[in-house]
Amino acid sequence: MNRVKRSKKRDERNVNDPFKRLPNDINVVILMKLPPRSIARLRFASKHLSSIILDKEFTKLYMTPSSTQPRHLISVHRGGSNIQMQGFHSLSQDHPSFSNHDKVSYKLDPNLPYEFTPPVRGLICGRDGTKMIVGNPSTGQFVSLPKVKTRRQEILSVFGYDPVNDVYKVSCMTVVTKRSNMSRGGGDVVPWEDIMSEEHQVITVGAKQKWRMVECKHPHRHYSGHQGICRDGVMYYLASYKQKRSLMSFNLSSEDFNVTKLPEDQMLQQYGSLTNHTGKITISSHAYNSNLDLWVLEDANKEVWTKVAAVIPPVSDLLGWLHTILFRFWGILRTGEMIFAPLLSRNPFFFICYDPKDKKVREIAINGIGDDSDTIQVFFDHVESCMIL
C-alpha cells in the first residue's frame, strides 16, 4: 500500500509539472540564465527539468558561455573550537568587487582540513590524508571518494579531466623508502634521492568506482607541498628523476607516465614551481631580488623551453604603503596579469594583480575572511559548471 501511495504522488507531481508544458528549447533558455546553485535546486522541483539538467550535453552547453567568463575561486577552511567550515568565494576576474561575489559554504568533518587541487572544468578535488572528496563549488555539492589504498603518509594527488572518455579522474602517488638503503640499526639517514614514489593509483570519478594500481616505468619522487595541474587531458607535476628536478606527466586516457627534462638552470632546479598559466605548461622561479623567471614548455616531445624574465617591483611600491608581508606568486591570468597573495592570512584577505606591460596593479580584497585560523587557497580561471555529481 505504501509503495502505491508514493508512486501516485510522484505521478501527480509529474503531471502538474509546469515546465513539462513548455517547449524543451524554452526550458533550456530558462536554465541557461540561472546560476548553478538555482539549477541544482530545480532538479528536485521539476522532473522534466531534472532530465535536462542531468544530461551531459546540457552541462557542456552551460559551460560554453562560462568558459568566456573566468572567475577567481578562493577556498577558505575556518578552524575553531566548536565548528569548522569549508567555504568557497567566487568572483569575476574581469570585474571583481568587495560585494559582487558568490559564497558557498558547507560543514566538514572537524578533523579533516581538506587541501584542494586546482579546479578543472568546474569541479575541484580535496584531500586530507587518505580521505578525498570531489565537488562542484558553484553548487555546494560534494561527494566522498573511497579511501586511498595505502599506509604511506606522504601523498600527492592530482585531479584532471579525460576528454577522450569524458570522465574526471584522480591520480595519487605515495612515497616508500627503499629497504635496501635503510640501515639495519636505524641510525643512517636515507639519501633523499633513494626515496621513490612507488605506489601509483588512479580512480575514475563516478558511482561504484575503485582505486586501481597503474604501472610507472620512470622511478621518481614527487615534491611534497607542490601541486600538479591538468592540461588537455594530461596531468603534470614536478618530481626528482635521476636526481634532477623534472616534469612528470600522466596521460589520463592511456594512463601512461612520461618525463620531460628541465633546462640546466640552477635557480630552476632549486626553486622551480609549476605555475598556472592558461594554455601553457610553465615553471616559475622567483628570486630574492624580485626577478621572476618563467620557463614555458613549447614542445614536450623535443623538450624545448623558452625563458621569459620579468622584474617585479617591490610590493610596497605596488601597493603604495609600507608592509612586512611576504607574498607568494600564484600564476598568470589570461590577461597577462600576475597574481600575488600573502603567505599568511590577513583580515580582510586580499591579493594583487600586476600587469607587467602597463605597470598597473589591482588590489582585490574579500571581506569576511582572513582570520588567523583561516587556511586560504587561491585559484583562478575557474569556470562555473552546473554539473550534478
C-alpha positions in Angstrom: 0.0 0.0 0.0 2.8 2.4 0.9 4.5 1.8 -2.4 1.3 2.6 -4.3 0.8 5.8 -2.5 4.3 7.0 -3.1 4.1 6.1 -6.8 0.8 8.1 -7.1 2.4 11.2 -5.6 5.3 11.0 -8.0 2.9 10.7 -10.9 0.9 13.6 -9.6 3.9 15.8 -9.4 4.9 14.8 -12.8 1.5 15.7 -14.3 1.4 19.1 -12.5 5.0 20.0 -13.6 4.6 23.4 -15.3 7.9 23.1 -17.1 6.6 20.0 -18.9 4.1 22.1 -20.8 6.8 24.4 -22.2 8.8 23.5 -25.3 12.2 21.9 -24.5 14.2 24.7 -26.1 12.4 27.3 -23.9 13.3 25.3 -20.8 16.9 25.2 -21.9 16.9 29.0 -22.4 15.5 29.5 -18.9 18.1 27.2 -17.3 21.0 28.9 -19.2 20.1 32.2 -17.5 20.2 30.8 -13.9 23.2 30.4 -11.6 24.5 26.8 -10.9 23.0 26.8 -7.4 19.5 27.5 -8.7 19.8 24.9 -11.4 20.9 22.3 -8.8 17.8 23.1 -6.7 15.4 23.0 -9.6 16.1 19.3 -10.4 14.2 18.5 -7.1 11.3 20.7 -8.1 10.7 19.5 -11.6 11.2 16.0 -13.1 11.1 17.4 -16.6 13.9 20.0 -15.8 15.8 17.3 -13.9 16.1 15.2 -17.1 17.6 18.2 -18.9 19.9 19.2 -16.0 21.3 15.7 -15.7 22.1 15.5 -19.4 25.8 15.8 -20.1 25.0 17.7 -23.3 23.3 20.5 -21.3 26.3 20.6 -18.9 28.6 21.2 -21.9 26.3 23.8 -23.3 26.2 25.6 -20.0 30.0 25.7 -19.8 30.3 27.3 -23.2 29.5 30.9 -22.0 31.0 30.2 -18.6 34.4 29.5 -20.2 34.5 33.0 -21.5 33.8 34.4 -18.1 36.6 33.1 -15.9 36.4 33.6 -12.1 38.7 33.7 -9.1 38.0 30.9 -6.6 39.1 31.3 -3.0 39.0 28.2 -0.7 38.7 29.0 3.0 38.9 26.5 5.8 37.9 28.1 9.0 39.1 26.4 12.2 37.5 26.8 15.6 36.9 25.1 18.9 33.2 24.4 18.2 32.8 24.1 14.4 34.9 24.1 11.3 33.6 25.3 8.0 34.9 24.9 4.4 33.8 27.7 2.1 34.4 28.9 -1.4 34.2 32.5 -2.6 33.8 33.0 -6.3 34.2 36.4 -8.0 34.6 37.6 -11.6 38.2 38.1 -12.8 37.1 40.9 -15.2 35.0 42.9 -12.7 35.9 41.8 -9.1 34.5 43.8 -6.2 34.1 43.6 -2.5 30.4 42.8 -2.6 29.9 41.2 -6.0 30.9 37.7 -5.2 29.2 34.3 -4.6 29.7 32.3 -1.5 29.1 28.6 -1.0 29.8 27.0 2.5 29.3 23.6 3.9 30.2 21.8 7.1 33.0 19.3 7.1 34.4 16.7 9.5 36.1 19.0 12.1 39.2 16.7 12.0 39.7 16.9 8.2 41.1 20.2 6.9 41.0 19.4 3.2 43.7 20.7 0.8 42.3 21.3 -2.7 43.9 20.9 -6.1 43.3 23.5 -8.8 39.7 23.3 -10.2 39.2 21.6 -13.6 36.1 22.3 -15.8 34.1 23.5 -12.8 34.9 20.7 -10.3 37.5 20.5 -7.6 39.2 17.8 -5.5 40.2 17.9 -1.9 42.3 15.5 0.2 43.1 15.0 3.9 45.4 12.1 4.3 43.8 9.1 2.6 40.3 10.7 2.6 39.2 12.5 -0.6 36.2 14.5 -1.9 35.3 15.8 -5.3 32.7 18.5 -5.6 31.2 21.4 -7.5 32.0 24.7 -5.6 29.4 26.5 -7.6 26.5 24.3 -6.4 28.0 23.2 -3.0 27.6 19.5 -3.8 30.5 17.3 -2.7 30.8 13.5 -2.7 33.3 11.3 -0.9 35.7 9.0 -2.8 36.9 5.7 -1.5 39.9 6.0 0.8 43.3 5.8 -1.0 44.7 2.3 -0.6 48.0 3.0 1.2 49.5 3.2 4.7 52.0 5.8 3.5 51.9 9.3 4.9 53.2 11.4 2.0 50.8 11.5 -0.9 50.5 13.6 -4.0 47.1 13.8 -5.6 46.3 15.4 -8.9 42.8 16.0 -10.3 42.0 16.1 -14.0 39.6 15.6 -16.9 39.9 13.0 -19.6 38.4 14.5 -22.8 38.7 11.2 -24.8 36.4 9.3 -22.4 34.6 12.3 -21.0 35.4 11.5 -17.4 37.1 13.0 -14.4 40.0 11.1 -12.8 42.2 11.5 -9.7 45.7 10.2 -9.6 47.7 9.5 -6.4 51.3 8.8 -5.8 52.7 7.6 -2.4 56.2 7.5 -1.2 58.0 4.4 0.1 61.7 4.2 1.2 63.9 1.6 -0.5 64.6 -1.0 2.2 68.0 -1.9 0.7 69.2 1.7 1.5 67.9 1.7 5.1 70.4 1.0 8.0 69.5 -2.1 10.0 70.4 -0.2 13.1 68.2 2.7 12.0 71.0 5.2 12.6 71.8 6.2 9.0 69.9 8.8 7.1 68.4 7.6 3.8 69.5 9.7 0.9 66.6 11.8 -0.4 67.1 10.6 -4.0 66.6 7.0 -2.8 63.1 7.7 -1.7 60.7 7.0 -4.6 57.0 7.3 -5.4 56.4 3.5 -5.6 52.6 3.3 -5.5 50.7 4.9 -8.3 46.9 4.7 -8.2 44.0 6.2 -10.3 40.3 6.4 -9.8 37.5 7.4 -12.2 35.0 9.7 -10.5 31.6 8.0 -10.6 29.4 5.5 -8.9 31.0 2.2 -7.6 34.5 3.2 -8.8 37.6 1.9 -7.0 41.3 2.8 -6.9 43.4 1.0 -9.5 47.2 0.5 -9.4 48.9 1.7 -12.6 52.4 1.0 -13.7 55.1 3.7 -13.9 58.3 2.9 -15.8 60.0 6.1 -14.6 61.0 5.8 -10.9 60.7 9.3 -9.4 59.9 11.2 -6.2 57.3 13.9 -6.3 57.9 17.1 -4.4 55.8 17.5 -1.3 54.0 20.8 -1.0 53.8 21.2 -4.8 50.6 20.9 -6.7 50.0 19.4 -10.1 47.9 20.8 -12.9 45.9 19.3 -15.7 46.1 20.5 -19.4 44.3 18.9 -22.4 43.8 15.5 -20.7 47.3 15.3 -19.2 48.3 15.7 -15.6 51.7 17.5 -14.9 53.7 17.7 -11.7 57.3 18.2 -10.6 59.4 15.4 -9.4 63.0 14.3 -8.8 64.0 11.9 -11.6 67.6 10.6 -11.8 68.5 13.1 -9.1 67.3 16.1 -11.1 64.1 18.2 -11.0 62.0 17.1 -13.9 58.5 17.5 -15.2 56.4 14.3 -14.9 53.2 13.8 -17.0 50.4 11.3 -16.8 48.1 10.8 -19.8 44.5 10.4 -18.4 43.3 8.5 -21.5 46.2 6.0 -22.0 47.2 6.1 -18.3 50.9 6.3 -19.2 53.6 8.2 -17.5 56.3 10.3 -19.2 59.1 12.5 -18.1 60.4 15.8 -19.6 63.8 17.2 -18.7 64.1 20.7 -17.4 66.7 23.3 -18.6 70.0 23.2 -16.8 69.4 26.3 -14.8 70.4 26.5 -11.1 67.5 28.6 -9.9 65.0 26.4 -11.8 66.5 23.2 -10.4 66.4 24.5 -6.8 63.3 26.6 -6.7 61.2 25.8 -9.8 57.5 25.6 -9.2 54.7 24.6 -11.6 52.6 27.7 -12.4 49.1 28.2 -13.5 49.4 29.8 -16.9 46.5 29.4 -19.2 47.1 27.1 -22.1 50.8 26.7 -21.4 52.9 24.5 -19.1 55.1 27.0 -17.2 57.6 26.6 -14.4 58.5 29.7 -12.4 61.4 30.5 -10.2 61.1 33.6 -8.0 64.5 35.0 -6.8 65.0 37.1 -3.7 65.9 40.2 -5.8 62.3 40.3 -7.2 63.3 38.8 -10.5 60.7 36.3 -11.8 61.8 33.7 -14.3 59.2 31.9 -16.3 60.1 28.8 -18.3 57.5 27.9 -20.9 57.3 24.4 -22.4 57.0 24.9 -26.2 57.5 21.3 -27.3 57.3 18.4 -24.9 58.5 15.8 -27.4 61.6 17.8 -28.2 61.9 19.2 -24.7 62.1 22.8 -26.0 61.7 25.5 -23.3 61.7 29.3 -23.6 62.6 31.7 -20.8 60.8 34.9 -20.0 62.3 37.1 -17.3 60.2 39.7 -15.5 61.3 42.3 -13.0 58.7 42.7 -10.3 58.8 46.0 -8.3 58.7 45.7 -4.5 55.2 45.1 -3.3 55.5 48.3 -1.2 55.8 50.3 -4.4 52.9 48.4 -6.0 50.6 49.0 -3.1 51.8 52.4 -2.1 52.2 51.6 1.6 54.9 50.0 3.7 54.4 46.5 4.9 56.2 43.4 6.3 54.0 40.9 4.4 55.6 38.1 2.5 53.8 37.4 -0.8 53.7 34.3 -3.0 53.4 34.2 -6.7 50.3 32.2 -7.7 50.3 32.4 -11.5 49.3 34.4 -14.6 45.8 35.3 -15.7 44.6 35.1 -19.3 45.0 38.9 -19.4 48.7 38.5 -18.7 48.3 39.9 -15.1 50.4 38.2 -12.4 48.8 37.2 -9.1 50.5 37.6 -5.8 48.9 36.7 -2.4 50.1 36.9 1.2 51.7 33.8 2.6 49.9 34.3 5.9 46.2 35.0 6.3 45.3 38.7 6.5 42.0 40.3 7.6 40.5 41.2 5.2 42.1 38.7 2.9 43.5 40.3 -0.3 45.7 39.6 -3.3 47.1 41.8 -6.0 47.1 41.6 -9.8 50.1 43.1 -11.5 50.2 43.9 -15.2 53.9 43.9 -16.2 53.2 45.6 -19.6 51.2 48.6 -18.4 52.9 48.6 -14.9 49.4 48.7 -13.3 48.3 46.9 -10.2 44.9 46.0 -8.8 44.2 45.1 -5.2 41.3 42.7 -4.6 40.0 42.2 -1.1 37.3 39.9 0.2 35.6 40.9 3.4 34.7 38.3 6.0 37.7 36.0 5.6 41.3 36.3 6.7 41.3 35.4 10.4 44.3 33.8 12.0 42.5 30.4 12.0 41.7 30.6 8.3 43.6 28.4 5.8 43.2 30.0 2.4 44.0 28.8 -1.2 43.7 31.0 -4.3 42.7 29.6 -7.7 41.8 31.4 -10.9 40.5 30.8 -14.4 37.7 28.9 -12.7 34.8 28.0 -14.9 31.4 27.7 -13.3 29.6 24.4 -14.0 26.1 23.2 -13.3 27.2 19.5 -13.3 25.5 17.3 -10.8 27.6 14.6 -9.2 
